[in-house]
Amino acid sequence: MSTKGSLTDVSLPEIFQLIEKGNKTGLLKLRAFSEGRTTSIVFYIWVYQGGIVAAASRLDQQGLVSLIAKHQGVRNRIVAELAQSCPLDQPLGLCLKNRFVLDTKQLKRLFQLQVLKKVCALFEFKDGQFEFDQSVSIPTREMTGLSVPLTVLNQYCLLKVPSEELSMVTRP
């Protein structure tokens, strides 16, 4: 089932509330337009049982690999090879943590960079389209293994709650 709409009719915080209250799982695709720009940005947010588990600006399942390479000082190719050895049913971040490639602090930092910072930036957009599709599977290659409830994300983004105060949950 897919739900579509306009950000001028329903704000991003309202969309997040509906997804969390319904305990939904799926992909929220946003196509947002900034003032004065003729082009749009497309962003993908994956949720699992009402909590955000991953976010990316692309669908090639290489976003988290690139982020790990950039922030851990490791070449993309090496991270990609490590990722290939991880089971497809396990979040990439947790797999790399279990193999002592990442520690808990690094995992939280990656989640903050991949999800929190990027999704909060989307709150600035008032014009655009959204589509929530519950039939899409969640790509484990984009998952750190952490999750945060969408209403908590709303507070973090709107009220500027420090990320240290967020209750991140590890997702299998």
Backbone bond lengths (Angstrom), bond angles and torsions (degrees), N, CA, C in turn:
res aa  C-N    CA-C-N  psi(-1)  N-CA   C-N-CA  omega(-1)  CA-C   N-CA-C  phi
1 M - - - 1.445 - - 1.524 109.16 -
2 S 1.309 116.35 138.36 1.451 121.74 -178.02 1.533 109.50 -124.47
3 T 1.328 115.64 139.15 1.457 122.27 177.00 1.519 107.84 -120.08
4 K 1.324 116.81 130.26 1.461 121.72 -177.53 1.521 109.86 -124.67
5 G 1.333 114.97 155.25 1.445 118.58 176.62 1.508 112.23 -176.50
6 S 1.316 115.38 -173.70 1.456 123.05 -178.30 1.527 110.22 -113.27
7 L 1.327 115.69 141.27 1.465 120.26 177.18 1.528 111.74 -69.01
8 T 1.312 117.31 -16.26 1.466 119.09 175.39 1.530 110.91 -75.62
9 D 1.335 116.80 -23.31 1.472 121.87 179.01 1.528 112.53 -93.91
10 V 1.342 116.00 -37.09 1.459 122.00 -177.60 1.524 107.56 -133.28
11 S 1.325 117.09 121.80 1.463 120.29 -178.28 1.526 110.85 -76.24
12 L 1.315 115.86 161.54 1.461 120.61 178.79 1.537 111.70 -59.31
13 P 1.341 120.42 -44.28 1.467 119.41 176.22 1.532 112.73 -58.99
14 E 1.332 117.39 -36.26 1.469 120.48 178.14 1.532 111.11 -68.05
15 I 1.324 116.24 -39.59 1.474 120.86 177.50 1.524 108.77 -61.50
16 F 1.334 116.28 -46.30 1.467 120.46 179.83 1.528 111.47 -60.07
17 Q 1.335 116.57 -41.17 1.473 120.29 178.43 1.523 111.42 -60.41
18 L 1.316 116.68 -44.78 1.464 121.36 -179.47 1.531 111.04 -63.22
19 I 1.322 116.46 -42.05 1.469 120.36 -179.35 1.525 110.31 -66.09
20 E 1.338 116.21 -43.83 1.470 118.51 -178.75 1.522 111.54 -68.79
21 K 1.331 117.35 -45.75 1.469 119.90 -178.96 1.530 111.31 -61.45
22 G 1.324 117.16 -32.45 1.453 121.45 178.15 1.517 113.24 -85.73
23 N 1.352 115.85 -0.37 1.469 120.85 179.42 1.537 111.01 53.95
24 K 1.327 115.63 41.36 1.461 122.51 -172.38 1.526 112.63 -80.69
25 T 1.335 114.12 154.98 1.453 123.40 174.44 1.517 107.20 -127.73
26 G 1.332 116.86 134.93 1.459 119.52 178.41 1.516 112.18 159.84
27 L 1.323 114.89 -160.60 1.462 123.05 -177.06 1.523 109.80 -118.32
28 L 1.332 115.58 125.91 1.452 122.10 173.51 1.527 107.15 -102.25
29 K 1.314 115.32 115.77 1.464 121.11 178.92 1.523 108.18 -103.49
30 L 1.320 116.06 127.23 1.465 121.12 178.78 1.523 109.52 -116.65
31 R 1.311 115.37 132.81 1.464 121.63 171.58 1.525 104.20 -119.27
32 A 1.328 115.52 107.43 1.460 120.04 -172.58 1.527 111.23 -114.11
33 F 1.320 114.41 146.01 1.457 122.44 178.33 1.520 108.39 -116.79
34 S 1.317 116.29 130.81 1.465 118.67 175.70 1.519 108.95 -93.84
35 E 1.320 115.42 158.96 1.459 120.32 -178.46 1.525 109.95 -61.84
36 G 1.324 115.49 133.12 1.455 120.60 176.63 1.521 114.69 81.01
37 R 1.313 118.16 -3.44 1.472 120.23 179.28 1.516 109.38 -105.88
38 T 1.314 114.76 140.99 1.457 119.18 178.71 1.522 111.51 -92.24
39 T 1.325 116.72 -15.61 1.458 119.90 179.23 1.523 109.69 -97.18
40 S 1.312 114.92 162.16 1.458 119.88 179.44 1.516 109.68 -118.40
41 I 1.328 115.01 162.67 1.453 119.76 171.27 1.522 106.97 -110.79
42 V 1.316 115.29 147.86 1.459 120.54 177.40 1.519 106.87 -116.75
43 F 1.318 115.14 134.22 1.454 120.46 -178.61 1.522 109.18 -138.10
44 Y 1.326 115.80 143.90 1.460 122.53 -176.63 1.524 109.84 -118.41
45 I 1.329 115.75 131.55 1.465 122.11 179.87 1.529 107.61 -127.31
46 W 1.336 115.65 120.96 1.460 120.10 178.54 1.517 109.41 -98.94
47 V 1.326 115.53 134.17 1.462 121.13 178.60 1.520 109.53 -124.15
48 Y 1.321 113.94 148.41 1.455 121.29 178.30 1.522 107.51 -132.55
49 Q 1.316 116.48 118.59 1.454 123.70 -179.54 1.535 112.08 47.28
50 G 1.326 115.16 46.45 1.458 121.54 175.10 1.513 116.12 82.37
51 G 1.312 118.09 3.72 1.466 121.24 178.56 1.521 110.41 -118.49
52 I 1.310 116.83 144.67 1.459 120.56 -179.74 1.532 109.12 -79.91
53 V 1.328 115.52 129.12 1.461 120.49 -177.01 1.523 113.11 -116.07
54 A 1.329 118.24 -20.88 1.462 120.45 -179.81 1.519 109.33 -163.45
55 A 1.326 114.84 158.86 1.460 121.66 176.92 1.522 108.21 -152.11
56 A 1.325 115.80 146.28 1.462 119.56 -179.16 1.524 109.97 -159.92
57 S 1.298 114.85 160.97 1.463 120.31 175.70 1.521 110.42 -102.73
58 R 1.334 116.59 8.63 1.465 121.24 179.74 1.526 109.49 -148.59
59 L 1.327 115.82 164.40 1.461 120.86 -176.29 1.525 113.43 -113.58
60 D 1.313 118.40 15.95 1.467 120.87 -177.36 1.528 113.46 -87.44
61 Q 1.312 117.34 4.49 1.464 124.02 -179.82 1.528 112.64 59.28
62 Q 1.316 116.40 30.75 1.458 121.37 178.16 1.532 112.31 -117.15
63 G 1.327 116.48 1.82 1.462 120.30 -178.26 1.520 113.23 -62.24
64 L 1.328 117.13 -48.86 1.465 120.70 -179.48 1.523 110.59 -69.02
65 V 1.323 117.32 -38.73 1.471 120.76 177.07 1.529 109.67 -57.93
66 S 1.323 117.10 -46.44 1.470 121.55 179.36 1.525 111.36 -63.54
67 L 1.313 116.42 -40.84 1.459 121.22 179.51 1.527 111.18 -64.53
68 I 1.325 116.99 -42.92 1.469 121.02 177.71 1.522 109.46 -62.24
69 A 1.320 116.70 -46.07 1.466 120.44 -179.69 1.531 110.79 -60.29
70 K 1.306 116.58 -45.11 1.466 121.22 -177.63 1.531 112.21 -65.18
71 H 1.323 116.99 -44.58 1.466 120.18 -172.84 1.521 114.46 -93.99
72 Q 1.309 117.30 -8.65 1.465 119.87 178.12 1.530 110.76 -110.30
73 G 1.325 116.26 0.11 1.461 120.00 177.77 1.521 113.80 68.35
74 V 1.322 116.45 32.03 1.461 121.63 -179.77 1.525 107.96 -117.45
75 R 1.309 116.94 144.89 1.463 120.08 179.39 1.523 110.98 -66.09
76 N 1.339 115.00 145.45 1.468 121.46 178.62 1.519 111.65 -52.15
77 R 1.322 116.32 -43.29 1.458 121.63 -176.66 1.528 111.05 -60.28
78 I 1.333 116.89 -41.21 1.466 121.06 -178.71 1.529 110.15 -67.58
79 V 1.329 116.54 -44.74 1.467 120.34 178.63 1.529 109.79 -63.86
80 A 1.331 116.91 -40.66 1.467 120.80 178.97 1.524 110.76 -62.01
81 E 1.328 117.10 -39.85 1.469 120.75 177.99 1.526 110.89 -65.76
82 L 1.329 116.60 -42.31 1.465 119.74 176.29 1.523 110.70 -61.87
83 A 1.326 116.15 -41.49 1.466 121.08 -179.80 1.524 111.04 -62.04
84 Q 1.319 117.13 -36.79 1.467 120.97 -179.95 1.524 111.95 -62.07
85 S 1.335 115.90 -27.16 1.466 119.05 -178.45 1.532 112.87 -85.05
86 C 1.330 116.63 -5.80 1.466 120.67 179.65 1.530 110.41 -85.01
87 P 1.336 116.90 143.93 1.469 119.81 177.14 1.535 110.74 -62.44
88 L 1.318 116.17 143.10 1.466 120.86 -178.06 1.522 113.38 -69.80
89 D 1.325 117.61 -16.65 1.461 120.18 -179.33 1.530 112.52 -95.56
90 Q 1.335 117.17 9.88 1.466 121.72 -179.23 1.525 109.67 -122.57
91 P 1.343 117.67 136.82 1.461 119.21 176.14 1.531 111.16 -55.67
92 L 1.316 115.63 137.34 1.464 121.25 -177.77 1.524 111.61 -56.88
93 G 1.319 117.48 -44.79 1.461 120.73 -179.17 1.519 112.86 -59.12
94 L 1.338 117.07 -45.69 1.467 120.54 179.02 1.524 111.56 -65.03
95 C 1.322 116.48 -38.76 1.458 120.04 178.40 1.528 109.96 -60.85
96 L 1.331 116.91 -46.40 1.459 120.56 -179.05 1.526 111.37 -69.11
97 K 1.328 117.17 -30.15 1.465 120.09 174.58 1.530 110.12 -68.71
98 N 1.310 116.69 -43.84 1.467 120.92 179.26 1.526 112.30 -63.70
99 R 1.323 116.08 -23.46 1.473 121.02 178.81 1.526 111.52 -98.37
100 F 1.325 116.10 11.50 1.468 123.65 175.98 1.530 113.41 63.25
101 V 1.343 116.64 25.79 1.461 121.26 174.10 1.523 108.85 -84.50
102 L 1.337 116.41 -35.45 1.464 123.46 177.67 1.517 108.90 -124.60
103 D 1.341 116.35 152.07 1.455 119.70 172.37 1.530 109.20 -109.61
104 T 1.310 117.21 176.41 1.469 121.87 -176.00 1.520 111.89 -59.65
105 K 1.309 117.44 -41.88 1.465 121.31 -179.73 1.535 110.66 -63.53
106 Q 1.317 117.10 -42.06 1.466 120.91 178.76 1.522 110.79 -66.32
107 L 1.319 117.00 -38.66 1.457 121.70 178.86 1.528 110.75 -62.47
108 K 1.329 116.48 -44.65 1.469 120.62 178.03 1.524 111.25 -63.90
109 R 1.319 116.81 -39.27 1.464 121.19 178.51 1.532 110.56 -64.40
110 L 1.325 116.64 -42.43 1.466 120.35 177.82 1.522 111.06 -62.44
111 F 1.338 117.40 -41.44 1.463 121.32 178.16 1.529 109.97 -63.27
112 Q 1.316 115.68 -40.17 1.463 119.42 178.58 1.531 110.67 -62.66
113 L 1.324 117.27 -43.95 1.461 121.03 -179.68 1.530 112.35 -70.61
114 Q 1.331 115.70 -44.50 1.461 121.07 -174.94 1.527 112.17 -72.90
115 V 1.314 116.50 -40.27 1.462 120.03 -171.79 1.525 112.27 -109.83
116 L 1.311 116.76 -62.38 1.462 120.14 -170.09 1.527 113.08 -59.55
117 K 1.322 118.04 -53.20 1.465 120.51 -177.55 1.519 111.94 -63.52
118 K 1.325 115.95 -44.77 1.463 119.32 -175.66 1.520 112.05 -70.83
119 V 1.326 117.40 -41.15 1.463 119.51 -179.31 1.524 110.14 -69.32
120 C 1.322 118.06 -39.86 1.471 119.90 177.78 1.524 111.44 -59.89
121 A 1.319 117.39 -35.59 1.464 120.65 178.08 1.526 111.13 -62.89
122 L 1.316 117.12 -28.02 1.469 121.21 179.99 1.528 112.30 -69.84
123 F 1.327 117.37 -20.42 1.465 121.17 179.78 1.527 111.41 -64.92
124 E 1.323 116.91 -18.92 1.467 120.95 179.74 1.526 112.03 -73.77
125 F 1.324 117.94 -22.49 1.456 121.52 -177.09 1.517 110.79 -81.99
126 K 1.305 115.07 128.41 1.468 120.40 179.80 1.522 111.44 -110.23
127 D 1.329 116.84 -10.62 1.450 121.15 -177.68 1.527 108.71 -122.96
128 G 1.309 116.20 131.40 1.452 119.82 178.75 1.515 111.36 159.05
129 Q 1.312 114.39 -174.68 1.455 121.67 -178.38 1.528 109.25 -122.41
130 F 1.316 116.18 152.87 1.459 120.14 174.08 1.519 109.05 -132.99
131 E 1.322 114.43 154.03 1.459 121.22 173.92 1.518 107.32 -144.81
132 F 1.324 115.88 127.20 1.458 120.65 176.81 1.520 107.88 -111.74
133 D 1.326 115.61 120.59 1.459 122.07 -176.45 1.523 109.30 -117.82
134 Q 1.319 116.32 116.25 1.464 121.77 -178.04 1.529 113.12 -85.59
135 S 1.328 117.44 -5.12 1.461 119.88 -177.83 1.526 112.82 -94.13
136 V 1.320 117.46 0.74 1.462 121.85 -177.64 1.530 109.64 -89.85
137 S 1.320 116.18 134.55 1.467 118.95 177.13 1.530 109.60 -79.48
138 I 1.304 115.27 154.74 1.467 121.20 -178.26 1.526 108.57 -87.75
139 P 1.336 117.24 126.08 1.460 120.22 -177.97 1.535 111.52 -77.89
140 T 1.315 116.84 110.86 1.465 120.50 -178.13 1.526 111.97 -63.55
141 R 1.322 118.15 -21.75 1.466 121.52 178.51 1.535 111.95 -71.11
142 E 1.325 116.91 -13.99 1.468 120.68 176.89 1.527 111.70 -102.88
143 M 1.330 116.94 2.17 1.470 120.35 -174.62 1.527 112.00 -101.41
144 T 1.329 115.46 133.32 1.467 119.87 171.86 1.519 109.99 -78.57
145 G 1.316 115.86 -25.23 1.465 121.34 -173.74 1.517 110.63 104.32
146 L 1.318 116.55 -2.19 1.464 121.47 177.67 1.522 109.08 -102.50
147 S 1.314 115.32 159.47 1.451 121.83 179.87 1.520 108.26 -149.10
148 V 1.306 115.70 155.32 1.459 120.53 173.98 1.531 107.17 -140.62
149 P 1.337 117.77 136.62 1.470 119.88 177.57 1.527 110.69 -58.20
150 L 1.318 116.70 144.87 1.463 120.77 -176.02 1.529 112.74 -64.37
151 T 1.337 118.65 -33.96 1.469 118.84 178.08 1.530 110.39 -68.61
152 V 1.318 117.04 -32.42 1.469 120.34 175.75 1.526 109.25 -68.01
153 L 1.324 116.44 -39.16 1.469 120.33 176.58 1.522 110.13 -62.80
154 N 1.333 116.90 -40.69 1.469 120.55 175.67 1.525 110.78 -55.89
155 Q 1.336 116.93 -46.96 1.464 120.80 179.59 1.522 110.87 -62.21
156 Y 1.318 115.91 -44.30 1.467 121.01 -179.71 1.529 110.59 -59.20
157 C 1.321 116.33 -45.76 1.460 120.59 -176.33 1.528 113.04 -75.72
158 L 1.315 116.14 -43.19 1.461 119.75 -175.36 1.525 113.32 -82.15
159 L 1.331 116.50 -37.87 1.463 120.60 -175.95 1.524 113.14 -101.32
160 K 1.337 115.30 -1.77 1.470 121.42 179.11 1.534 111.74 58.81
161 V 1.335 115.83 42.73 1.460 121.65 175.65 1.535 107.56 -66.61
162 P 1.335 119.11 133.27 1.468 120.74 179.35 1.529 111.33 -59.34
163 S 1.340 116.08 140.91 1.470 119.96 -176.52 1.521 112.01 -62.89
164 E 1.331 117.91 -24.20 1.463 120.36 178.54 1.520 111.62 -64.97
165 E 1.330 116.32 -24.00 1.455 121.37 -178.55 1.530 113.28 -88.08
166 L 1.334 116.56 -6.38 1.460 119.81 -179.35 1.525 110.20 -73.76
167 S 1.302 115.44 142.40 1.459 119.59 176.78 1.524 107.97 -95.88
168 M 1.329 115.40 89.26 1.450 121.05 177.16 1.520 108.67 -80.45
169 V 1.306 115.53 140.89 1.453 122.21 -178.38 1.522 108.59 -116.00
170 T 1.324 116.22 139.42 1.456 119.09 174.36 1.510 108.73 -81.79
171 R 1.328 115.89 130.22 1.468 122.29 179.95 1.517 109.10 -108.44
172 P 1.325 117.08 137.80 1.480 119.59 177.43 1.509 111.32 -68.83
